[in-house]
């Protein structure tokens, strides 16, 4: 990495927590702009497909805390 990057990194590390979070959010949002423009619609379509399957009795509901625990454990 360049010395400019290193300088920016050191400045970012010195920021208060709230400012670090704001900077991280800004950078992530900027990177997200490069993601597939159809991604949001694809997620909407997937949510609708799952809801329809649930309505038809093809999917069983699960408690949200159970689902979130399983997801968090997968990320470890």
Secondary structure, 3 states (H helix, E strand, C coil): CCHHHHHHHHHHHCCCHHHHHHHHHHHHHHHHCCCCCCHHHHHHHHHHHHHHHHHCCCCCCCCHHHHHHHHHHHHC
